[in-house]
């Protein structure tokens, strides 16, 4: 006759055996019950941010250097780019690196969006770079252009005032004005030396140059569209995750893991590589609007949020930190959710995209910081990235593992204008 202890041991043996059978026969179950995934559910190692634990080894195991076929397990995701026909040189520059460093292994589709029809030249030059599906979409008129209810006289006066005050982007003439300046950074080095500006930080030099541009309505259209509408586009409705790709950027490291799967498996909603301070003169009333919204909708704010990243005094003031949104890997369902939808609609009604110069970077950052848990925001340390004039370059073993070709000493992460230390502080 069996004793109770033997029954317990027998039951334990049966459960463990069943677990191992499922682990080997069902990949999804194996991943869900892996130690690394369980560890993620309970947060990172106490006292340090999640990225310092690195990417779990099983994600790298899905890709082999000599593997002719693409991984079987993929997320429902797309690479998204807002571009114009005139951006084609910058787009193919970025896309070629995206393919070589990452997407030739995975074959995620591309979605290109434009407020005008894409030219045949644009389409053909893009398609030749990839075997992945490529989609071209037209932005609905009402999603892109300045709404009729905006007081144009007031908006125009605000733009003129920003130009007089030399506010960066306050009078930028085009959506990709930074990209166009970036193409001339070689020339810029000589230019700054000639005018004795070479000792100034690069962002100060660019600030001085940006005030040369006037008439910034298209730039504001872009900021509003990226903040409030891009995730509603018909071509993106069936996707869950996206990776934003800008013209004229660089990807420095081989990416032998799938960041989309990391987002999916670990329930992340927003990923970044660069973070910095916003120009205060472009958002003078943004935080008062944020406080007004959260006071009226306290139930939408996440209990374990990232307020410490965007405020040093519990939300009384905005410290201007934001994730630089020209790179972002995100969950489209998060932007489509109740909290962010109500939030961005409230901001849009305030008119700050046109009466001031509210950018999609602070809007996305504040939205993610308030309506997601802090552990759902991820720093992609492994993705070396440059959008002039700022660069993230991995350090140490991460640099070596990714075969990165950027100079670690020039990484922006620990510069005084970076907000990465504030992100790290959320977990300490």
NUMI-145308 format. One record per residue (C-alpha): residue number from 1; z, x, y. Coordinates in nm, 4 decimals, m for minus. Layout:
! NUMI-145308
+-----+----------+----------+----------+
: num :        w :        u :        v :
+-----+----------+----------+----------+
: NUM :        Z :        X :        Y :
...
+-----+----------+----------+----------+
//
This chain:
! NUMI-145308
+-----+----------+----------+----------+
: num :        w :        u :        v :
+-----+----------+----------+----------+
:   1 :   0.0000 :   0.0000 :   0.0000 :
:   2 :  m0.1003 :   0.1385 :   0.3386 :
:   3 :   0.1606 :   0.2024 :   0.6046 :
:   4 :   0.1070 :   0.0908 :   0.9679 :
:   5 :   0.0408 :   0.4523 :   1.0675 :
:   6 :  m0.2440 :   0.4744 :   0.8176 :
:   7 :  m0.3956 :   0.1528 :   0.9543 :
:   8 :  m0.3818 :   0.2976 :   1.3043 :
:   9 :  m0.5438 :   0.6235 :   1.1927 :
:  10 :  m0.8141 :   0.4358 :   1.0041 :
:  11 :  m0.8900 :   0.2163 :   1.3060 :
:  12 :  m0.9011 :   0.5233 :   1.5313 :
:  13 :  m1.1418 :   0.6973 :   1.2931 :
:  14 :  m1.3713 :   0.3923 :   1.2845 :
:  15 :  m1.3756 :   0.3630 :   1.6680 :
:  16 :  m1.4463 :   0.7344 :   1.7176 :
:  17 :  m1.7206 :   0.7309 :   1.4553 :
:  18 :  m1.8804 :   0.4249 :   1.6143 :
:  19 :  m1.8618 :   0.5934 :   1.9564 :
:  20 :  m2.0438 :   0.9053 :   1.8346 :
:  21 :  m2.3120 :   0.7012 :   1.6600 :
:  22 :  m2.3773 :   0.5086 :   1.9831 :
:  23 :  m2.3719 :   0.8294 :   2.1880 :
:  24 :  m2.6523 :   0.9807 :   1.9847 :
:  25 :  m2.8569 :   0.6649 :   1.9317 :
:  26 :  m2.8309 :   0.5161 :   2.2833 :
:  27 :  m2.8895 :   0.7559 :   2.5729 :
:  28 :  m2.7543 :   0.5193 :   2.8389 :
:  29 :  m2.4258 :   0.4760 :   2.6485 :
:  30 :  m2.3998 :   0.8514 :   2.5995 :
:  31 :  m2.4357 :   0.9182 :   2.9688 :
:  32 :  m2.2002 :   0.6408 :   3.0710 :
:  33 :  m1.9236 :   0.7736 :   2.8450 :
:  34 :  m1.9815 :   1.1451 :   2.9098 :
:  35 :  m1.6880 :   1.3431 :   3.0453 :
:  36 :  m1.8766 :   1.4338 :   3.3622 :
:  37 :  m1.9546 :   1.0691 :   3.4345 :
:  38 :  m1.5978 :   0.9583 :   3.3661 :
:  39 :  m1.4792 :   1.2368 :   3.5949 :
:  40 :  m1.7097 :   1.1073 :   3.8677 :
:  41 :  m1.5699 :   0.7560 :   3.8395 :
:  42 :  m1.2251 :   0.8875 :   3.9229 :
:  43 :  m1.3519 :   1.1030 :   4.2099 :
:  44 :  m1.4008 :   1.4743 :   4.2546 :
:  45 :  m1.1505 :   1.7471 :   4.1905 :
:  46 :  m0.8542 :   1.6819 :   4.4230 :
:  47 :  m0.8732 :   1.8828 :   4.7439 :
:  48 :  m1.2467 :   1.9457 :   4.7539 :
:  49 :  m1.5640 :   1.7425 :   4.8186 :
:  50 :  m1.7700 :   1.6146 :   4.5233 :
:  51 :  m2.0664 :   1.8499 :   4.5729 :
:  52 :  m1.8489 :   2.1520 :   4.5020 :
:  53 :  m1.8223 :   2.0366 :   4.1407 :
:  54 :  m2.1986 :   2.0866 :   4.1135 :
:  55 :  m2.4592 :   1.8807 :   3.9314 :
:  56 :  m2.3463 :   1.7884 :   3.5763 :
:  57 :  m2.5226 :   2.0000 :   3.3142 :
:  58 :  m2.6823 :   1.7041 :   3.1358 :
:  59 :  m2.9015 :   1.6338 :   3.4386 :
:  60 :  m3.0587 :   1.9777 :   3.4130 :
:  61 :  m3.1047 :   1.9308 :   3.0378 :
:  62 :  m3.3602 :   1.6549 :   3.0984 :
:  63 :  m3.6177 :   1.9008 :   3.2346 :
:  64 :  m3.7728 :   2.1966 :   3.0544 :
:  65 :  m3.9875 :   2.4548 :   3.2288 :
:  66 :  m4.2571 :   2.4357 :   2.9588 :
:  67 :  m4.2339 :   2.0607 :   2.9100 :
:  68 :  m4.5836 :   1.9105 :   2.9467 :
:  69 :  m4.4687 :   1.5492 :   2.9744 :
:  70 :  m4.2465 :   1.3906 :   3.2350 :
:  71 :  m3.8868 :   1.2857 :   3.1607 :
:  72 :  m3.8589 :   0.9486 :   2.9951 :
:  73 :  m3.5613 :   0.8343 :   3.2007 :
:  74 :  m3.6321 :   0.7722 :   3.5667 :
:  75 :  m3.4811 :   0.5671 :   3.8441 :
:  76 :  m3.6586 :   0.2848 :   4.0235 :
:  77 :  m3.7399 :   0.4961 :   4.3276 :
:  78 :  m4.0091 :   0.6084 :   4.5704 :
:  79 :  m4.0716 :   0.8835 :   4.8236 :
:  80 :  m4.1183 :   0.7158 :   5.1616 :
:  81 :  m4.2851 :   0.8488 :   5.4738 :
:  82 :  m4.3380 :   0.6913 :   5.8134 :
:  83 :  m4.6462 :   0.8614 :   5.9551 :
:  84 :  m4.9538 :   0.8254 :   6.1703 :
:  85 :  m5.3062 :   0.9429 :   6.1032 :
:  86 :  m5.2526 :   1.2309 :   6.3450 :
:  87 :  m4.9619 :   1.3555 :   6.1332 :
:  88 :  m5.1824 :   1.4379 :   5.8353 :
:  89 :  m5.1518 :   1.8171 :   5.8612 :
:  90 :  m4.7746 :   1.7917 :   5.8747 :
:  91 :  m4.7656 :   1.5368 :   5.5927 :
:  92 :  m4.9684 :   1.7468 :   5.3493 :
:  93 :  m4.7542 :   2.0489 :   5.4414 :
:  94 :  m4.4402 :   1.8580 :   5.3414 :
:  95 :  m4.5933 :   1.6783 :   5.0456 :
:  96 :  m4.7309 :   1.9923 :   4.8827 :
:  97 :  m4.3799 :   2.1375 :   4.8789 :
:  98 :  m4.2310 :   1.8105 :   4.7548 :
:  99 :  m4.4752 :   1.8187 :   4.4639 :
: 100 :  m4.4300 :   2.1876 :   4.3823 :
: 101 :  m4.0529 :   2.1835 :   4.4071 :
: 102 :  m3.9788 :   1.8460 :   4.2518 :
: 103 :  m4.2224 :   1.5625 :   4.2055 :
: 104 :  m4.4883 :   1.7197 :   3.9847 :
: 105 :  m4.2209 :   1.7038 :   3.7106 :
: 106 :  m4.1184 :   1.3450 :   3.7761 :
: 107 :  m4.4157 :   1.1575 :   3.9194 :
: 108 :  m4.2290 :   0.9285 :   4.1570 :
: 109 :  m4.4643 :   0.7156 :   4.3689 :
: 110 :  m4.5239 :   0.7719 :   4.7388 :
: 111 :  m4.5162 :   0.4982 :   5.0013 :
: 112 :  m4.6712 :   0.5757 :   5.3411 :
: 113 :  m4.6087 :   0.3352 :   5.6301 :
: 114 :  m4.7909 :   0.3159 :   5.9640 :
: 115 :  m4.8129 :   0.0652 :   6.2487 :
: 116 :  m5.1921 :   0.1146 :   6.2319 :
: 117 :  m5.4274 :   0.1272 :   5.9346 :
: 118 :  m5.4412 :   0.4647 :   5.7623 :
: 119 :  m5.7739 :   0.6453 :   5.7870 :
: 120 :  m5.9764 :   0.7344 :   5.4795 :
: 121 :  m5.9240 :   1.1021 :   5.5649 :
: 122 :  m5.5462 :   1.0546 :   5.5574 :
: 123 :  m5.5619 :   0.8726 :   5.2249 :
: 124 :  m5.7922 :   1.1231 :   5.0552 :
: 125 :  m5.5987 :   1.4307 :   5.1707 :
: 126 :  m5.2744 :   1.2780 :   5.0436 :
: 127 :  m5.4062 :   1.1557 :   4.7103 :
: 128 :  m5.5500 :   1.4917 :   4.6125 :
: 129 :  m5.2012 :   1.6457 :   4.6132 :
: 130 :  m5.0445 :   1.4328 :   4.3402 :
: 131 :  m5.1011 :   1.2508 :   4.0135 :
: 132 :  m4.8323 :   1.0003 :   4.1087 :
: 133 :  m4.9165 :   0.6540 :   4.2460 :
: 134 :  m4.9678 :   0.6455 :   4.6238 :
: 135 :  m4.9314 :   0.3311 :   4.8351 :
: 136 :  m5.0318 :   0.2801 :   5.1991 :
: 137 :  m4.8695 :   0.0045 :   5.4022 :
: 138 :  m4.9145 :  m0.1528 :   5.7425 :
: 139 :  m4.5946 :  m0.2213 :   5.9363 :
: 140 :  m4.5675 :  m0.5840 :   6.0532 :
: 141 :  m4.6185 :  m0.6160 :   6.4280 :
: 142 :  m4.2806 :  m0.7771 :   6.4949 :
: 143 :  m4.0992 :  m0.5029 :   6.3030 :
: 144 :  m4.2489 :  m0.2213 :   6.5087 :
: 145 :  m4.3163 :  m0.3197 :   6.8671 :
: 146 :  m4.0611 :  m0.3808 :   7.1395 :
: 147 :  m3.9442 :  m0.7450 :   7.1210 :
: 148 :  m4.0459 :  m0.9855 :   7.3960 :
: 149 :  m3.6820 :  m1.0646 :   7.4717 :
: 150 :  m3.6154 :  m0.7077 :   7.5890 :
: 151 :  m3.5991 :  m0.6856 :   7.9689 :
: 152 :  m3.8734 :  m0.4282 :   8.0239 :
: 153 :  m3.7730 :  m0.3639 :   8.3844 :
: 154 :  m3.4209 :  m0.2754 :   8.2699 :
: 155 :  m3.5498 :  m0.0697 :   7.9767 :
: 156 :  m3.7983 :   0.1201 :   8.1936 :
: 157 :  m3.5294 :   0.1995 :   8.4491 :
: 158 :  m3.3072 :   0.3340 :   8.1711 :
: 159 :  m3.5865 :   0.5586 :   8.0415 :
: 160 :  m3.6566 :   0.6919 :   8.3892 :
: 161 :  m3.2882 :   0.7645 :   8.4392 :
: 162 :  m3.2767 :   0.9616 :   8.1130 :
: 163 :  m3.5764 :   1.1670 :   8.2190 :
: 164 :  m3.4113 :   1.2445 :   8.5528 :
: 165 :  m3.0955 :   1.3488 :   8.3663 :
: 166 :  m3.2957 :   1.5590 :   8.1193 :
: 167 :  m3.1704 :   1.3700 :   7.8152 :
: 168 :  m3.3293 :   1.4912 :   7.4917 :
: 169 :  m3.5686 :   1.2303 :   7.3455 :
: 170 :  m3.4784 :   1.0101 :   7.6405 :
: 171 :  m3.8419 :   1.0304 :   7.7431 :
: 172 :  m4.0126 :   1.1586 :   7.4292 :
: 173 :  m4.3750 :   1.0479 :   7.4243 :
: 174 :  m4.4381 :   1.0129 :   7.0545 :
: 175 :  m4.2701 :   0.9434 :   6.7214 :
: 176 :  m4.3080 :   1.2948 :   6.5872 :
: 177 :  m4.2623 :   1.4931 :   6.9058 :
: 178 :  m4.0140 :   1.7229 :   6.7319 :
: 179 :  m4.2666 :   1.7836 :   6.4569 :
: 180 :  m4.5323 :   1.8785 :   6.7043 :
: 181 :  m4.3019 :   2.1218 :   6.8796 :
: 182 :  m4.1962 :   2.2590 :   6.5420 :
: 183 :  m4.5542 :   2.3670 :   6.4710 :
: 184 :  m4.5305 :   2.5988 :   6.7667 :
: 185 :  m4.2004 :   2.7661 :   6.6859 :
: 186 :  m4.3806 :   3.0975 :   6.6457 :
: 187 :  m4.5125 :   3.0543 :   6.9957 :
: 188 :  m4.1712 :   2.9260 :   7.1033 :
: 189 :  m4.0097 :   3.2599 :   7.0181 :
: 190 :  m4.2409 :   3.4373 :   7.2604 :
: 191 :  m4.2078 :   3.1603 :   7.5163 :
: 192 :  m3.8296 :   3.1716 :   7.5205 :
: 193 :  m3.8267 :   3.5488 :   7.5506 :
: 194 :  m4.0643 :   3.5319 :   7.8444 :
: 195 :  m3.8395 :   3.2881 :   8.0258 :
: 196 :  m3.5164 :   3.4651 :   7.9303 :
: 197 :  m3.4107 :   3.1796 :   7.7012 :
: 198 :  m3.3976 :   3.3833 :   7.3835 :
: 199 :  m3.0203 :   3.4182 :   7.3943 :
: 200 :  m2.9693 :   3.0408 :   7.3974 :
: 201 :  m2.9177 :   2.8421 :   7.0765 :
: 202 :  m3.2389 :   2.6863 :   6.9463 :
: 203 :  m3.1213 :   2.3288 :   6.9984 :
: 204 :  m3.0576 :   2.4091 :   7.3680 :
: 205 :  m3.4080 :   2.5553 :   7.4029 :
: 206 :  m3.5589 :   2.2471 :   7.2423 :
: 207 :  m3.3552 :   2.0259 :   7.4730 :
: 208 :  m3.5064 :   2.2008 :   7.7713 :
: 209 :  m3.8545 :   2.1513 :   7.6314 :
: 210 :  m3.8123 :   1.7888 :   7.5261 :
: 211 :  m3.7509 :   1.6700 :   7.8802 :
: 212 :  m4.1128 :   1.7594 :   7.9570 :
: 213 :  m4.2209 :   1.4452 :   7.7660 :
: 214 :  m4.2225 :   1.0966 :   7.9210 :
: 215 :  m4.2748 :   0.7350 :   7.8119 :
: 216 :  m4.0571 :   0.6967 :   7.5030 :
: 217 :  m4.1208 :   0.3405 :   7.3888 :
: 218 :  m4.2954 :   0.4502 :   7.0627 :
: 219 :  m4.0003 :   0.6729 :   6.9779 :
: 220 :  m3.7612 :   0.3843 :   7.0308 :
: 221 :  m3.9836 :   0.1615 :   6.8183 :
: 222 :  m3.9494 :   0.4159 :   6.5396 :
: 223 :  m3.5702 :   0.4358 :   6.5734 :
: 224 :  m3.5387 :   0.0578 :   6.5627 :
: 225 :  m3.7779 :   0.0262 :   6.2691 :
: 226 :  m3.5995 :   0.2885 :   6.0592 :
: 227 :  m3.2646 :   0.1338 :   6.1444 :
: 228 :  m3.3416 :  m0.2314 :   6.0827 :
: 229 :  m3.6717 :  m0.2926 :   5.9048 :
: 230 :  m3.8209 :  m0.0210 :   5.6840 :
: 231 :  m3.6261 :  m0.1349 :   5.3763 :
: 232 :  m3.7720 :  m0.4851 :   5.4176 :
: 233 :  m4.1332 :  m0.3724 :   5.3850 :
: 234 :  m4.3296 :  m0.5512 :   5.1141 :
: 235 :  m4.4182 :  m0.2224 :   4.9400 :
: 236 :  m4.0502 :  m0.1312 :   4.9046 :
: 237 :  m3.9155 :  m0.4663 :   4.7870 :
: 238 :  m3.9334 :  m0.3726 :   4.4198 :
: 239 :  m3.7721 :  m0.0287 :   4.4611 :
: 240 :  m3.3995 :   0.0480 :   4.4524 :
: 241 :  m3.3890 :   0.4075 :   4.5836 :
: 242 :  m3.5921 :   0.6102 :   4.8325 :
: 243 :  m3.6300 :   0.9682 :   4.9528 :
: 244 :  m3.7433 :   0.9963 :   5.3136 :
: 245 :  m4.0063 :   1.2641 :   5.3745 :
: 246 :  m4.1050 :   1.3706 :   5.7258 :
: 247 :  m4.4071 :   1.5731 :   5.8402 :
: 248 :  m4.3662 :   1.9492 :   5.8880 :
: 249 :  m4.0509 :   2.0007 :   5.6819 :
: 250 :  m3.9777 :   2.2618 :   5.4182 :
: 251 :  m3.8162 :   2.2385 :   5.0766 :
: 252 :  m3.6913 :   2.5806 :   4.9699 :
: 253 :  m3.5569 :   2.5340 :   4.6171 :
: 254 :  m3.6838 :   2.4311 :   4.2747 :
: 255 :  m3.5220 :   2.1002 :   4.1907 :
: 256 :  m3.4753 :   2.0882 :   3.8144 :
: 257 :  m3.2713 :   1.7707 :   3.8203 :
: 258 :  m3.3428 :   1.4183 :   3.9396 :
: 259 :  m3.1406 :   1.3274 :   4.2511 :
: 260 :  m3.2375 :   0.9621 :   4.2095 :
: 261 :  m3.0676 :   0.9498 :   3.8698 :
: 262 :  m2.7602 :   1.1152 :   4.0173 :
: 263 :  m2.7490 :   0.8433 :   4.2842 :
: 264 :  m2.7942 :   0.5740 :   4.0223 :
: 265 :  m2.5501 :   0.7016 :   3.7606 :
: 266 :  m2.2741 :   0.7902 :   4.0064 :
: 267 :  m2.3172 :   0.4801 :   4.2213 :
: 268 :  m2.4031 :   0.6745 :   4.5363 :
: 269 :  m2.5648 :   0.4948 :   4.8282 :
: 270 :  m2.6494 :   0.7738 :   5.0733 :
: 271 :  m2.7411 :   1.1410 :   5.0360 :
: 272 :  m2.7906 :   1.4032 :   5.3080 :
: 273 :  m2.8457 :   1.7742 :   5.3640 :
: 274 :  m2.7801 :   1.8186 :   5.7375 :
: 275 :  m2.5224 :   1.6664 :   5.9701 :
: 276 :  m2.4632 :   1.7281 :   6.3386 :
: 277 :  m2.3500 :   1.5742 :   6.6662 :
: 278 :  m2.5524 :   1.3118 :   6.8505 :
: 279 :  m2.6326 :   1.3487 :   7.2209 :
: 280 :  m2.3752 :   1.1322 :   7.3951 :
: 281 :  m2.6068 :   1.0324 :   7.6791 :
: 282 :  m2.8356 :   0.8515 :   7.4321 :
: 283 :  m2.5655 :   0.6208 :   7.2928 :
: 284 :  m2.3132 :   0.5442 :   7.5710 :
: 285 :  m2.2323 :   0.1919 :   7.4486 :
: 286 :  m2.3081 :   0.2204 :   7.0761 :
: 287 :  m1.9484 :   0.2679 :   6.9657 :
: 288 :  m1.8186 :  m0.0209 :   7.1751 :
: 289 :  m2.0767 :  m0.2394 :   6.9973 :
: 290 :  m1.9608 :  m0.1038 :   6.6602 :
: 291 :  m1.5976 :  m0.1819 :   6.7408 :
: 292 :  m1.6910 :  m0.5299 :   6.8556 :
: 293 :  m1.8692 :  m0.5933 :   6.5249 :
: 294 :  m1.5934 :  m0.4560 :   6.3005 :
: 295 :  m1.3271 :  m0.6499 :   6.4913 :
: 296 :  m1.5200 :  m0.9696 :   6.4239 :
: 297 :  m1.6008 :  m0.8761 :   6.0613 :
: 298 :  m1.3075 :  m0.6745 :   5.9217 :
: 299 :  m1.3756 :  m0.7938 :   5.5681 :
: 300 :  m1.7097 :  m0.6106 :   5.5597 :
: 301 :  m1.5537 :  m0.2669 :   5.6138 :
: 302 :  m1.4936 :  m0.0691 :   5.2938 :
: 303 :  m1.1230 :   0.0046 :   5.2284 :
: 304 :  m1.1911 :   0.3659 :   5.1212 :
: 305 :  m1.4531 :   0.4399 :   5.3847 :
: 306 :  m1.5661 :   0.7566 :   5.5634 :
: 307 :  m1.4196 :   0.6723 :   5.9045 :
: 308 :  m1.2796 :   1.0249 :   5.9186 :
: 309 :  m1.6337 :   1.1610 :   5.9377 :
: 310 :  m1.7313 :   0.9602 :   6.2461 :
: 311 :  m1.3990 :   0.9305 :   6.4298 :
: 312 :  m1.1051 :   1.1620 :   6.4919 :
: 313 :  m0.8647 :   0.8880 :   6.5978 :
: 314 :  m0.8979 :   0.6148 :   6.3396 :
: 315 :  m1.1915 :   0.4430 :   6.5062 :
: 316 :  m1.0830 :   0.4335 :   6.8686 :
: 317 :  m1.3688 :   0.6661 :   6.9667 :
: 318 :  m1.6844 :   0.8035 :   6.8089 :
: 319 :  m1.6933 :   1.1809 :   6.7594 :
: 320 :  m2.0786 :   1.1629 :   6.7522 :
: 321 :  m2.1151 :   1.3067 :   6.4000 :
: 322 :  m2.4108 :   1.1758 :   6.2064 :
: 323 :  m2.6263 :   1.2620 :   5.9072 :
: 324 :  m2.9661 :   1.3876 :   6.0220 :
: 325 :  m3.1767 :   1.1078 :   5.8839 :
: 326 :  m3.5124 :   1.2864 :   5.8724 :
: 327 :  m3.3824 :   1.3739 :   5.5252 :
: 328 :  m3.2057 :   1.1020 :   5.3364 :
: 329 :  m3.1944 :   0.9786 :   4.9798 :
: 330 :  m3.0571 :   0.6301 :   4.9770 :
: 331 :  m2.9986 :   0.2988 :   4.8055 :
: 332 :  m3.2301 :   0.0362 :   4.9530 :
: 333 :  m3.0026 :  m0.2395 :   4.8253 :
: 334 :  m2.7222 :  m0.0999 :   5.0392 :
: 335 :  m2.9315 :  m0.1450 :   5.3551 :
: 336 :  m3.0358 :  m0.4905 :   5.2316 :
: 337 :  m2.6761 :  m0.5905 :   5.1632 :
: 338 :  m2.4707 :  m0.8358 :   5.3668 :
: 339 :  m2.2588 :  m0.5824 :   5.5548 :
: 340 :  m2.5356 :  m0.3563 :   5.6838 :
: 341 :  m2.7771 :  m0.6458 :   5.7467 :
: 342 :  m2.5288 :  m0.8261 :   5.9689 :
: 343 :  m2.4344 :  m0.4985 :   6.1363 :
: 344 :  m2.7854 :  m0.3868 :   6.2298 :
: 345 :  m2.8864 :  m0.7369 :   6.3401 :
: 346 :  m2.5844 :  m0.7386 :   6.5703 :
: 347 :  m2.6838 :  m0.3997 :   6.7145 :
: 348 :  m3.0439 :  m0.5097 :   6.7605 :
: 349 :  m2.9308 :  m0.8096 :   6.9640 :
: 350 :  m2.7475 :  m0.5734 :   7.1986 :
: 351 :  m3.0797 :  m0.4140 :   7.2962 :
: 352 :  m2.9449 :  m0.0583 :   7.2790 :
: 353 :  m3.2516 :   0.0756 :   7.1013 :
: 354 :  m3.4415 :   0.0170 :   7.4283 :
: 355 :  m3.1805 :   0.0009 :   7.7045 :
: 356 :  m3.0359 :   0.3288 :   7.5794 :
: 357 :  m3.1801 :   0.5366 :   7.2948 :
: 358 :  m2.9893 :   0.4456 :   6.9841 :
: 359 :  m3.1303 :   0.6507 :   6.6994 :
: 360 :  m3.1574 :   0.5579 :   6.3339 :
: 361 :  m2.9492 :   0.8652 :   6.2448 :
: 362 :  m2.6222 :   0.7460 :   6.4059 :
: 363 :  m2.6922 :   0.3845 :   6.3072 :
: 364 :  m2.7468 :   0.4757 :   5.9407 :
: 365 :  m2.4537 :   0.7169 :   5.9465 :
: 366 :  m2.2090 :   0.4708 :   6.0974 :
: 367 :  m2.3298 :   0.1998 :   5.8595 :
: 368 :  m2.2831 :   0.4225 :   5.5551 :
: 369 :  m1.9480 :   0.5524 :   5.6773 :
: 370 :  m1.8039 :   0.2046 :   5.7359 :
: 371 :  m1.9534 :  m0.0104 :   5.4610 :
: 372 :  m1.9591 :   0.2322 :   5.1673 :
: 373 :  m1.6785 :   0.4245 :   5.0014 :
: 374 :  m1.6595 :   0.7851 :   5.1064 :
: 375 :  m1.7325 :   0.9029 :   4.7511 :
: 376 :  m2.0626 :   0.7096 :   4.7656 :
: 377 :  m2.1935 :   0.9464 :   5.0330 :
: 378 :  m2.3261 :   1.2685 :   4.8824 :
: 379 :  m2.4140 :   1.6105 :   5.0232 :
: 380 :  m2.7143 :   1.7459 :   4.8303 :
: 381 :  m2.6120 :   2.1098 :   4.8433 :
: 382 :  m2.8830 :   2.2063 :   4.5933 :
: 383 :  m3.1748 :   2.0907 :   4.8119 :
: 384 :  m3.2735 :   2.3661 :   5.0544 :
: 385 :  m3.4305 :   2.1962 :   5.3547 :
: 386 :  m3.5642 :   2.2741 :   5.7022 :
: 387 :  m3.6483 :   2.0341 :   5.9810 :
: 388 :  m3.6808 :   2.2542 :   6.2836 :
: 389 :  m3.4639 :   2.3778 :   6.4316 :
: 390 :  m3.1932 :   2.3195 :   6.1663 :
: 391 :  m3.1871 :   2.4379 :   5.8057 :
: 392 :  m2.9654 :   2.3867 :   5.5049 :
: 393 :  m2.9839 :   2.6800 :   5.2638 :
: 394 :  m2.7722 :   2.6829 :   4.9460 :
: 395 :  m2.5334 :   2.9724 :   4.8962 :
: 396 :  m2.4411 :   3.1966 :   4.6025 :
: 397 :  m2.5110 :   3.0758 :   4.2499 :
: 398 :  m2.6676 :   2.7513 :   4.3735 :
: 399 :  m2.9232 :   2.9558 :   4.5689 :
: 400 :  m2.9985 :   3.1643 :   4.2615 :
: 401 :  m3.0237 :   2.8694 :   4.0224 :
: 402 :  m3.2696 :   2.6919 :   4.2492 :
: 403 :  m3.4799 :   3.0058 :   4.3051 :
: 404 :  m3.4498 :   2.9314 :   4.6752 :
: 405 :  m3.6509 :   3.1365 :   4.9230 :
: 406 :  m3.4534 :   3.0533 :   5.2385 :
: 407 :  m3.2115 :   3.3022 :   5.3950 :
: 408 :  m2.8525 :   3.1883 :   5.3205 :
: 409 :  m2.7278 :   3.3683 :   5.6299 :
: 410 :  m2.9331 :   3.1344 :   5.8496 :
: 411 :  m2.7996 :   2.8099 :   5.7067 :
: 412 :  m2.6767 :   2.5628 :   5.9680 :
: 413 :  m2.3902 :   2.4280 :   5.7542 :
: 414 :  m2.1048 :   2.6211 :   5.9142 :
: 415 :  m2.2388 :   2.6484 :   6.2674 :
: 416 :  m2.0248 :   2.4983 :   6.5424 :
: 417 :  m2.2714 :   2.2130 :   6.5922 :
: 418 :  m2.2629 :   2.1102 :   6.2256 :
: 419 :  m2.0463 :   1.8221 :   6.1011 :
: 420 :  m2.0297 :   1.9355 :   5.7377 :
: 421 :  m1.6675 :   2.0441 :   5.7783 :
: 422 :  m1.5792 :   1.6889 :   5.8780 :
: 423 :  m1.7472 :   1.5553 :   5.5653 :
: 424 :  m1.5539 :   1.8083 :   5.3559 :
: 425 :  m1.2339 :   1.6986 :   5.5269 :
: 426 :  m1.2715 :   1.3469 :   5.3881 :
: 427 :  m1.1714 :   1.4761 :   5.0458 :
: 428 :  m0.8868 :   1.7088 :   5.1373 :
+-----+----------+----------+----------+
//
